[in-house]
Amino acid sequence: MDQEDRIALFLDYENLALGARDHLGGMGFDFRPIADALAERGRVIARRAYADWSYFDEDRRMLTRSHVELIEIPQRMGASRKNAADIKMAVDAVELAFERGYISTFVICTGDSDFTPLVHKLRELNKRVIGVGVENSTSALLPPACDEFLYYDRLEGVDVPSARGRRGRPARPTGPEPQQVEQEPEPLPAVEEPVRDVDTLAVLVAQTVAGLQGSSGGAVTASTLKRTLLRKDPTFSESNYGFRAFGELLRYLAEHNVIELTEGPAKGDPEVSLPEHGDREVAFGLLRSVVVDLAGKEGAVALSGLKNQLRRARPDFSEKKLGYRTFLQFCKAAATSGAVQLRWSPESDDYLLTPNSS
């Protein structure tokens, strides 16, 4: 029990409900997917939702069944009602942060950028902050401010209806003309979520592991890697790439020689490292062979344009998959291994590579 995160949940309900209605094909908001996602992250001990509930009568019943405390914000004129809800929610969250020191995580459910200062203040108070919002109605400023951000439409259990052509309301007949049969427009194809590139994910993971190894000098565990990926991109989720769990993603990358997995200090938390041999040595050998071919004609090969030559020989080549941030860094590592020689040429204003005589 002591190891569990204690979570306080705050919902800007009008923002969520209208975001789902306007951007998710008119669907109603369902609290259950959020509750399930948070159950995997800790113990939710406070649930509060803010709105003028006269506009959401049916939703009140759904939230009450889920033990959400409903905070009434009465109707006001103009924008003052919205500001009243925002201010009340922010004050309550900061007050709870001071009064309940055992609460470790605050979940702010909104897409409104006005809550960004609240997120910053909670993190300043050493609280972890998770944001939740409908993707197309979430401000671009909010997700990077959070420790983790969940898009509601991507949560397990949210079935977004397919986009279809909407039928217009038929006009009322004004005369004795025969009523024409209205033709229903052909439904538009369903809007599919863009396929996420697993190769891009492999590059991100390899770069992150390389950076952690370089900065800490110690072992990198799977849990440390996941936390770092979320710090880089709070919207990161392995499910976006078709994996059910982070461990499944790591095993896939290990099978494709992007990383290596070994037993870690805790069960279920393996150590993650980059392959020391295999693909790196193959890549160094590829670089040397390309330099040998080109240097036979020119004596030395300029760094500029060399990467394109490697890709002609091996189209899937990527130094980032090997953990190198730049092609120059990869060439320097190849030079350190003895595959090539690398020097700066003031006359060429570029690095020159020559093959080692071995």
N, C-alpha and C positions, 0 to 999 in steps of 0.2 A: 504494500500500500504506500509506503514512504517513497518508493521510487517513481510513483505515478505523478504525472503532471496534473496540477489542479487548474482547471480551465474555467474562465468566466466568459460567457457568450453574450454579445450585444448585437441586436439586429436593427438596422435602419430599415424598417419593414416596408415602408412605402417605396424606397429606392429599389429593393429587391423585387417586390411584387410587380411594380410597373416595368422594371427592366425585363422580367420574365415575360410579361404580357406583350411588350412592344418589340422585343428582339428574339423571342423564342416561339414565334408562331401563335401567339395568343394563349399559350398554356398557362395554367394556374401555378402559383408557387407552392412547392411541397417542401416542408421542413425536414422530412425524414432523411433524405440524402445527406444533408448537413450534419444531422445528429449521428448518422452512421460513420461519416468521415471523422468526426471528432472523437467518437468512441474508440477509434484506433489510435488516437493521439494522447488520450489521457482521460481523467475523470472530470466531467462537466458538473460543477457545483453551483453555478449561477446561470440562469437563462433569462434574458430580458429583451423584449421587443417594444419598439417605440413607433407609434402611429396614431392618427385619428381613426379609431376603430369603427366609427360609424360608416367608413368607406369599405371596411373589410369584415363584414359580419360573419360570413362563412369561414374566413380564415381564423377568426377568433377561436372557433371550436377546435379546429385542427391544431392550433398552437397550444391551447389549454390541455388537450389530450397529451401533448408532449411536454407538459409541465413547464411551459414558458410563461414567465410573469409578463403581463401586458401593461405597459405604461401608456396611459392615455394622454395624448396631446390634442386638446380641443381645437376646432377649426378657428382660424384667425384670418385676417384680411391679408391678401398678397403674399409676399415671401416671408412675413414674420412667423407664420405657422411652421414653415420648414426650418427656419432658424431656431425656433423654440425647441423643436425635436432634436436638432443637431446639438444644441447647447446642453440640453438636459442629458442626452446620451453621453456626451464628452465629460460633463461634470460627474455623472454617476460612475463612469469608468475610472477616472482619476481618483475619486473618493474611495472606491473599492480597492484600488492599487495601494493606497496608504493604509486603509483599515484592515485589509486582509493580506498580510504579508505572505501567507502560505500559498496564495494564488500565483502560479508561475507563468501562466499563459493567458493572454486576452485574445479573443476572437472577435474581430470587428467585421460585421457583415454589411457591406455597403460598397458601392462603386464610386462614391462621391469623394472628390479630391479634397473637400473641406475637412475631411477627417485625417488628412496627412499629418497636421501638427499634433493631433492626439496620438497617432502611432509613434511619432518621434518622441513625445513625452513619455509614453509607456516604456519604450525601449531605454530611454534615459534612466528610468526607474528600475532597470534591470529585469524587465518583463519581456517574455517572448510574445510576439504579436503575429497572429495569423489573420489574413484578410480573406474574405469571401465575397465574390461579386459576379454578376452576369457579365460575360466577356465583352459584349458589344456596348454595354452601358457603363463600363468601368473606366475611369480616368486613367490615362497612361502614367500619371504621377503617383498613384496609390500603390500598385504592386511592388515597385522597387523599394518603397519605404518599409515594407513588412519583412519579417523573417521568412515567411512562407505565404503564398497567395494561392487560393483555390478558386478556379473558375467554376461557378455553380453548374453551368451547362456541361462540364466535363465530369462531374461527379457520378459515381456509380449509382444507378437508380433513377437518373434524370433522363427521360426519353423525350428528346426534342422532336416535335413533329416535323415531317418533311415539308419543305416549302412548296406550295402548290398555287396555281393560279386561282385568284379569287373571283367569284362570279359577281358581276355588278347587279344591283337591284333593278328588276325590269321596270320600265316606264309604264305608267298607267295609261291605258288607251284613251284617246281624246275624241275619237270619231268611230264611224261604223266600219273603218277599214279592217280587213281580216287581220287578226293577230298573228304576227310572224313568230315562228318557233325560234326561241332564242338558242343560239348555239353556244354550248359551253366551251370556253377556251381550253385548249389542251393543257393538261397540268404540266407545270415546269418540272424539270428533273430535280430530284432531291439534292439539296446542297450538301455535298460531302465535305467532311473536315479534311483539310489538306494532309496528305501523307507526310509524316515526319521522317526525315532522313536519318536512318540508324547510323550511317557513316558519319554524319555531322555529330551525332551523339558520341560515337567512338572517339572522334577528335576531341570533344569537350572533356570526356572522361580521362583520356590520355594526358591532355594538357594539365588537368587538375591534379592528377596523381603525380606528374612530374614536378609541378609547383610545390605540392605538399612535401614530397621527398626532398626537394631542394631547400625548402624553408625550415623544416623541422629536423631533417637528417635522421629521423626515426621511421618506425613502421607506420604505414597508413592503413587504418582499419576501414571496413565498409561503412560503419556508422559515421566516422570522421569524413569520409568521402561524400556521403549523402548530405551531411550538414554543410559542407563546403559548396556543393553544387547548388543547394538552396540559397546560400549567401550570394552566389554569383547570379542566380536567376530564381527569385522566390516563386515563380510559376512552374518551376521544373517538377515533373512527375513522370515516373517510369511508365505509367499507364498511357501517357500520350504517345509512346512509341510501341505500344502493344504488349507490354510486359505486365504481369499481374503483381509482381513484387520486385523490390530492388535487388534481392538476391538472384532472381531469375535473370535480370538484366546483366548482372556481373558474370553469371555463368555463361551467358551468350557471348559476351565480350572475351571471356577467357577461352572459349572454344574457337574464337576467331583470332587468337593470338594478339589481341589488343592489350590485355592485361594478364597477370598471373595471380592466382588465388592460393593462399596457403592458410593453414589453421591459425586462427588468431587467439588473443588472450582470453576471449569469452566465447562460449558456444553460440553459433549463429552470427558471429561478427568476425569474418575472416580478414586476414591481412591482404591488401591489394598492392601490387607492384607492377612495374613495366618489365616486359621480357628483357633480360640482359643479353640474350643471344637470339638466334633464330632470325626474325624479321629484320632486326637492326643490322646484323651482319650481312644478310642478303641485300639490304638497301645500300650498305656501304660498298658491297661488291658491285652492285649495279652502277653506282656513282663512278667507281674506279673504271669499269669497263667503258662507260660512256666517255669519260675523260681520256682514256687511252685512244679510243677511236677518233676523237676530235683533235687531240694533241698531236696525233701523227701527221696532221696536215698543218697545224698552226703552231705547234710547240707548246703552247699554254692555252688554257680555256678560261674565258672570262665568266665570272659568276652570273652576270646578267644573261638571261636567256637559257641558262643551263638546265633549269628546272623543266622547261618545256621539252628539252632533249630527253630528259629522264622519262617524262610522261609519254613520249613517242615510243620508247622502248617498253615502258610498263605503265599503261594508262591509269591504273589504280594507285599509282604512287602518291603518297602524302606524307610529308615530314611530320605533320601534326599528329597523325595516327601513331607515330613512334615516340611522341612526347616532346617534340621540339616545336617551339613557338614560331620560329622562322626558318627559312631555307638556309640562311647563313649559319644559324646555330647548328643545323644538321651537318653542314659542310665542315664546320669547326670540329664537331665530334668525329667525323670521318677522318679528318686530319690527325686528331689525337690518337685514333685507333691505328694509324699508319696506312690507311687505304689510299690517301692522296696527300699532296703537299699544298698548302694554302698560304698565299702571301698577298700583301697589299701592293698595288702598283700605282704610284703617283702619276706615271705617264698615261696609263689607261683610265685612271680615276675609278678603279674597280679592283675587286679581288681576282687573282688568277690562280687556277688550279692546275697542277701537273701530277701525273701518276708517280707513285713511289716505284723505284726500281727494285721490285722484289717478286 
